[in-house]
Amino acid sequence: MNVDDLEWQARVYGGIPPLTADLLVELGHLDLVVKAADERGEWFCARAAVRELCAAGDHERAWSVIEPFAATGWEPAAKVAADVLFQLGRTADALALVRPNEPVKEGREWRDYALMLERAGRLDEAIDVLAPHLQGWWMQSTLVEMTEGKDRDERVLELLTPLAEGARKAKAEGKWTHPGQQALDLQAQVLERAGRADEAIKNLATDVAEHRYFVQNTIGFYAGLLARQGRVEALHELATGDHATVALEQYVKVLDDAGREEEAETVLREIIEATDHSGHRSTLVRLLARHGRIDDAVEVGRPTFEYYDCGNHLDWAIDLLVEDGRPEQALALLDECSSEYVKEHPHSVRSSRLTLLANLGRYQEAITEAAAVPPEEYNRDVMLASLLEEAGRADEALAVLRTSAAPDGRRALTEFLLRQGRPTEAIASLPSISAQHEAWEARRRTELEADPWADNQLGT
């Protein structure tokens, strides 16, 4: 076990991936998961085993699982190990494990230490730990989250307000970024929970009116604040003006929750007619679907099914029809796609089509189509094996996965063996962590040689 292999597992979900480790635990194979963590250095197995053992109250065994991982000094393992120590009542040891050694490169290490202090009931110390490291949004957010309901809002505001004011000043001076740009939202959040919602609304109203904000999230938070405080008229003004792209969905939700569905639909249709904004179509699709108007939802989405940035509209329509018991209509919808769209999205169209055929019980047709796809095509072997398995042809599915050269084929084989009740064989089907890591690096080098600009997001 070494840090390089652990970081590789975490980065690309190498080894036994988290969903597979969780599935092993769910199927009652905890001992095998513990063994894989111990003998193979499987990080996700260790994490799943610790979670299950702690839930069962067996913290001593959980510690024995995580201790070798924490001994490497790898930060994620130390964090999990500290949590186990805390549950064992070894608070001092837990704090020592996550306390950063100066100097540290990233503030998140202080974040973990502060959160452990807070768990230990030492909140003021935790705030003091975070205070020098509040230049990053994540640390600011942690400060707000860990103090909620703890009667420290004034102290938090003392820390956040200078950041927020600095951001407002920077924006007024024409700057494009500032460490406190997210503090505008966080300041308002703390004011709201402290019972000072009017002040929060006044601040953000001015920020919006004078363009003293950096990110659209501020508009979204302001819309949510107005919704929570029942400021419907102000929300209407925000949602139907220049900020409709961000605020309209909140306004529609407020109307819908108040039983004003028709009014919400009218507002949306008027804005769609005026702007044809795909995001507003998405909001209307969801509104109609929530009220069981599936055909109307499909028709609203139809004009954008083939937009380059709206492929999910087609997927939504297919899912809505399937959930409504109409897979035949969903398949017909898919078959209406233009040849250009199919050419540009071959994998998603093929996957949807084969899934729909299987849903209709037309397994042989789906299997024939999947088998005709070149083996090197993305997800071909996994899809073919899945169809064979669903059709009751498990032996043929196993043969496809055993001979697959696809990067995701081995992982699919492991999950297949699990579903077939063969957990020991499933784990044994995966090479060691070091072997997988070496193979991944070799594929990465090959791809880089072929295309130095490739975005390498390889699996195992």
N, C-alpha and C positions, 0 to 999 in steps of 0.2 A: 504494500500500500504506500503510495506516495502522492504528494500534493498535485503534481502534474496530471496524474491519472484521475484524481478526484475532481480537479477543475475541468478536465475534459468531459467527464461524466455530466457534471452540472451544466456545462455549456451546450452540449449537443444531445443531452438525454441518452448518453451512451450506457453500455452495460445493460442491466435490466432496468428499463425505463420506469418512471413513477407509476403510470397506470397499470403496468404489469405487476409491479411490486404490490400495489394496493389490491389488485385482483387476487394475487396469491394469498394475501392476508384474509380477504373477504371469503375466499373459498376454504379457509380453515387450515392453511399451510404455514402457520406462523413459524414453526420450527425450521422449515426449509428456508424461509426468509432470513431467519437469524443465522442459519448455517451459511447462506450465500454471502451475507454481510461479513461474517467471520473468515470464511475460507477464500472468498473471491474478491473481497474489498468492494462489494457492491454498495455504493452510497445510497441509492434510493431504497434498497432493501433495509439498510440500517435505519434510515429515517422512518420508513413504514413500520418497522418492528418496534422502534422506540415509541412511536405514537400509540401503537396497539398495547404495548406492555404498560405504558403509563396510564392509559385509559383503564386497564385492568388492575391498577394499583401495584404492579410488580416493578417498582422503580429500581430495585437492586439489579434485576436482570437487564433492565433498560440501560443502566449505567455500564454494565459489562459489555453490552453491544456497542455503545457509542464511544467508550473510553479509547479504544485503539485509533479511531478516526480523529478524536480530539487531540491525541498525542502527536499527530502530525503538525499541529499548529494551524491547520486550515480553518479559516474564520467561520464558515458555515457550520462545520462540525463542532467547533467550540461553542457556538451559539446554542445548538441543540443540546450539547452536553451540559451547558450551564443551566438550561431549563430543567434537565433531569436532576442535577444537583440541588437546585432550588426546591424541587418537589420532595427530595430526600431530606430537606431541612438543613442542608449544608450551604446556607446563604453566603457565608464568607468565601467558601471555595467557588461558588457560582460567580460571585462578583470578581474574584481574582482571575477567573478564567476569561472573562470578557473585558476586563479593564485593559484599554490600549496601552502599549508601551510607547513612550514618546521617542521620536516624532512619529506621527501616523500620517499616512497618505490620504486617507479618506475619512470624512466626518462620520460615515455610517458606523464606524467602530465606536465612536463616542455615543452614537445613538443606541447601540445595543447595551452599552454600559449604563446609560441613563435609564433605559427601560427596565433593566434589572434592578437598579436602585429604587425606581418607582414601585416595582413589585414587592420590594423588601420594606416598603413603607417609608422610604426616605425621599419623599417627593421634592422637598426643597433642595436637597443635594443634587437630585436629578436635573432640576431646572438650572442650577448653577453649572452643571457639567455641559449642558447644551448651550448656555448663553454665549460662550465665545465662538460657537460654530454655526451661527444662524445665517450665514451668507447663502446657504443652499435652501431651496424650497423644501426639500425632504426633511431637513432638520426643523425648519419652521413648522411644518405640518405635524411632525412628531411632538413638538412642544404643545401644540394646540390639542392634539388627540389625547396625550397622556394626562393632561390637566383637566379634562372635561369633568364637570361635576365634583371637582376637588377644592373649590373655593380658592382658586388661585388666578382668577380671571384678571384682576387688576395687575398682578405681577406679569402675567403674559402680555397684557396690553403695553406695559412699560417697555417690554422687549420688542414687540412687533411694531408699535407706532412709529418709532424712528425709521424703521425700514420702509414702512408704508409711505411716510412723508418724504423720505429720500427718493422713493420711486416716483412719486407725484412730481417732485421738483425736477428729476431727471427727464421725465416725459415732457414737461413744460419747456425744457431746454433743448428738446429735439433728439434726445438720446434714444437708441433702439432697444436697450436692455438695461436692467438694473437688478442687483441681488434681491431687492424687495418687491419685485414686480408681482409676485404671487401673494405678498403680504397684504395687498389691498383686500383680497377675498378673505384671508385668514383673520385680519383685523375685524372685518365686518362679522365674521362667524362668531368671534369671541364676544363682540358687542351684543350680538343677538342673544346669545345664550346667557349673557349677564343681565338681560332684561333691558338692554338699551337699543332695541331694534330701530327706533326712530332715528337715533344717531347713525346707526349703520346704514340705513336707507338714505339719509341725507348725504353722507360721505360718498356713497356709490353713485347716487343721482348726479352729484356734482362731477365725479370722476367721468361718468359716461357723457354728460353734457359737454364737458370741456375736453374730452378725449384724453383724460389723464390715466390711461390704462395701456397695458402692453399686449395682453393676450385676450382672445375671445372668451376664455374661461371666466373672466371678470363679468362680462355681460351675462353669461349663463348663471353665475352665482347670484347676480343682482336680480335676474328674473325669478330664480328660485326663492330668494328672500322675499320679493314682493308677493309671490304666490303663497308662501307660508304665513305671511302677515295679513293676508286678505286684501291686499292693495290691488284690486282687480282693474280699476281704471288706469292706474299707472302702468300695470302690466300690459293692458290693452294698447296703450300708447307706445310702449317699448316694442311690443310684438308686431305691430302693424306699421312701424316706421322703418328707419334705416337699419334696425337691428333684428328684423324679422327672421333672418337666417338662423340666429342663435336663440331668440326668445319665443318664437311662435309656438314651439312644441309645449313649452311650459304653460302658455296661455290656453292652448287647446286642452291640455290636461285639466286645468282649473275649471274650464267650462264643462268638460265631460264629467268630472267628478261632481259637479253641481247639478247634473242631470240636464245640461244644456247641449246635448249632442248635436241637434240640428243647427244650432248657432255656431258651434265649433266647425261643423262640416262646411257651412256657408262661408265662414271666414277663410278656411283653407282653400276652397274652390275658387274664391275670388282672387286670392293671392296667386294661386297656381295659374289661373287664366292670365293674370297680369305679368307674371315673371317666368312661368314654366320652370320653377326651381325644383330640381329632382329631390332635394331634401324635404321640401314641403309635400311632395307626392308620397314620400316615405311615411311622413306623419299621418297623412290621410289614409294610406293603406292600413296602417296599424289601428287607426281609429275605427275604420269600417270593419276590420277583422275582429276587433274586440266586441263589436255588436253583432257578430255573426253574419255580416253582409259580405260573404266571400266573393260572390260574382262581381259585386261593385268594386271590391278591393282589387281584384284581378284586373278589371278594366282600367282602374286608375293607374295601376302600375304598367300596363301594357305599352304605352308610348315610350317607356324608358327601358324596356327589357334588354335592348342591345346597346344602350349607352355604355361607353367604355368605363364609366365610373359608377354604373348602377346595375352591375351584374346580379347583385343580391336581390333586386326586384323580381327577376325571373325566378330565382331560388325561392323567394318568399311565396310567390304565386303557386309554384309547384307544391311546396310544403302545405300551404293552406288547403289546396284541393285534395291532397292526400289525406290530411287530417280530417277533412270533411267527407271522406269515403269516396272520393272521385279520382282514383289514380288514372283511369282511362283518359279523363279530360286533361289531367296533368301531362300525360304522355303526348296527347295531341298538341298541347301548348308548346311543348319542347320541340316537337317535329315541325312547328311553324317557324322556327328560327331560320334565318337566312343562311345561305351557304357560306357567306363571308364571316358571319358570327361563329359558325361551327368551326371554320378553319382557324379563327383566332383563339377559340376556347375549346380545343379538342378534348382535353382531359376532363374538364368539368361537365361538358355536354355528354360525353361518353359515360361518365360515372352516373350522372342523373338518369340517363336512358336505361342503363343496365339495372339500376336500383328500382326504377319504375316497372320494368319488365318482371323483375323478381316479385315485386309487390303484387303484380297481377297474376302471379303463379306461372308465368311464361318462362320457366327456368331454362328449358332447352334452347329456346331462342336467345336468351341472354347469354348462356354458356357458349353457344356457337359464335355469337358476335364477339365475346371477350376472347375466345380462343383464336380468332382471326386477327387480333391485334398483335403486332410484332412484340416479342418478349421483352425487348429493350425499352419499350414505351413505359412511361411513368405509371406505376400502380397496376400494371397489367396483371402480373402474377397474383398479387394480393386480391384484386377484384375477382379474377377467375376462380381462385381457391375459395373465396367467400361464397360465390354462387354455387359451386359444387357442394360445399358443406351444407348450405341451405337446402339444396335439392336432395340431401341425404346420401351424397356420394363422397363420404369422408375419405375413403382410401385414395380416390383420385385427387381430392384437394390436398391431401398430405404429400402425394407424389409431386404435385406442382410446386409446393413450397420447399420440399427437400431439394429440388433441382434448380430452384430460382437463384439467379445471380444478382437480382436486384438488391440494392442496399436495405430496403425495407422488408425483403422477403424473409430474412432470418427472424426478425422481430415478429412478423406475422406467424411464422412457424411456432415460435414459443407460445404465443397466445392461443393458437389452434390446439396445441398439445394440452394446454391448461384446460381449455373447454372440453377436451376429450377425456379429462380426468387423469392426465399423465404428467403431474407436476415435476417429478424428479427428472424425467426425460426432457421436459420443457426447459428447465434450467441448464441441463447438460447440453442442450442444443446450441447454446450461446458460447462462443469462444471466450477466453479469459479477457479481463479488462485490458491488460497490456496488449494482447493480440488484436483486439478490436481497435484500440487506440492507434497502434502501428498501421493497421489496414486503412483507417480513416486518414491518417497523415499521408499515406502513400497515394490514396485517391485524390487528396487535396493537392499534392505536388503535381500529379498528372494533369489535373484540371487547370492548375495555374500555368503549366507549361503550354497547354493548348490555348488558354486565354488568360493572360496576366491580369485582366481587369475583371475576371469572374468574381461574382459575389458568392463565396463558398459557404453554403449552408448545408453541408453534407450530414446525413444521418450515419448510423453505424452500419 
